[in-house]
Amino acid sequence: MVEIDWSKLGFAYTPTRSHIRYHWKDGKWDAGALVQKDTIEMSIAAGCLHYGQEAFEGLKVFRQKDGKVVAFRPDRNAERMQRTAVRTVMPPVPTEMFLDALDRVVRDNIDYVPPYGTGCSMYVRPLLIGSGPQIGVAPAHEYDFLMMVMPMGDYYKGGIKPVRAIIFDEYDRAAPNGTGDIKIGGNYAASLYAHEKAHGMGFPVELYLDSATHTKVDEFATSNFVAIAKDGTYVTVDSRSVLPSVTNLSLQQLSRDLGHKVEVRTVPYEELGTFAEIGACGTAVVVTPVYEIVRGDTTIRVGSPDVCGPRLQELHDMLQDIQFGRAPDAHGWCHEIK
Ligand SMILES: *Cc1c(COP(=O)(O)O)cnc(C)c1O
């Protein structure tokens, strides 16, 4: 049995018993194996190291009220990683293999899935890399797919805390016809400098406008932009530079279930001040309310700095109730680890 103080867990790397790793060579994936050592050996000329052939995913596993262990919509992450693989010329991981990897690695680390009631969950990080040597600019000839797991704390132990966001006009995250819609480390490398700068200035999140004109909202650095209009409509962004978030898709469905209108469309910068609620959504924390957006000398205020707006709070709670098995899984989103 592992000894973990679940109340002290944050969002950080914690070694577990094993990860699962598959190798691709000569046109096919091997059967994969659980690996105890959390290091990887590869050529110093590996394609991922030189030309950034790297894709990742992020999803969560929950121990539910009745003891079942489930992953939240892993098929969606598998499909997204397939799209990322095609765009970065890597061999896609079939959904069946992705789910097999998930089942095997979670089962081997089952005692690292936090108990129900702690608010904690297990974070799953799949990784796909070009590991074969490649010095001429071309796709690598060999690849590794791995899935690591780690227990993760309850981000909102003391309740959901609204944050301030900043818009930088001097940095962009994704080019208009670039790679903003796929999940690659390269996008993160490109935004890390601005991210650190924002942190240093006291802003936990940065909001990006479209790179071409800086007139329309794209998304936050690591999470989608969602808003609740004054008439109750759920509004989110339609842009080629936005990463399609599984959390956002799920919140859209829950909004429709509640009978609210959902709009996926262009969001002009000028509209920001008209919203009743704004949030940043993603797997790690579901939704982070944003109460203030600063751009140069302009400050846009939306909602209270102390409490989450009622609609985003409601959607957050609905999603967590499904994930922790407190509410019926009407859409079949939970994949049971057997
Ligand atoms: C991963 C990610 C998100 C959130 O996606 P989820 O599937 O909800 O976790 C949003 N934006 C970017 C840029 C991301 O990389």
The ligand as a MOL file (V3000), in Angstrom:
LIG
                    3D

  0  0  0     0  0            999 V3000
M  V30 BEGIN CTAB
M  V30 COUNTS 15 15 0 0 0
M  V30 BEGIN ATOM
M  V30 1 C -5.3560 20.8940 -23.0570 0
M  V30 2 C -5.7320 22.2760 -23.4160 0
M  V30 3 C -7.0090 22.7890 -23.1250 0
M  V30 4 C -8.0390 22.0500 -22.3070 0
M  V30 5 O -8.5250 20.8860 -22.8980 0
M  V30 6 P -9.2770 19.7970 -22.0150 0
M  V30 7 O -9.5080 18.6840 -22.9740 0
M  V30 8 O -10.5360 20.3860 -21.5280 0
M  V30 9 O -8.3630 19.4380 -20.9060 0
M  V30 10 C -7.3070 24.0670 -23.5770 0
M  V30 11 N -6.4160 24.8100 -24.2590 0
M  V30 12 C -5.1770 24.3580 -24.5390 0
M  V30 13 C -4.2400 25.2290 -25.2840 0
M  V30 14 C -4.7940 23.0760 -24.1260 0
M  V30 15 O -3.5590 22.6310 -24.4000 0
M  V30 END ATOM
M  V30 BEGIN BOND
M  V30 1 1 1 2
M  V30 2 1 2 3
M  V30 3 2 2 14
M  V30 4 1 3 4
M  V30 5 2 3 10
M  V30 6 1 4 5
M  V30 7 1 5 6
M  V30 8 2 6 7
M  V30 9 1 6 8
M  V30 10 1 6 9
M  V30 11 1 10 11
M  V30 12 2 11 12
M  V30 13 1 12 13
M  V30 14 1 12 14
M  V30 15 1 14 15
M  V30 END BOND
M  V30 END CTAB
M  END
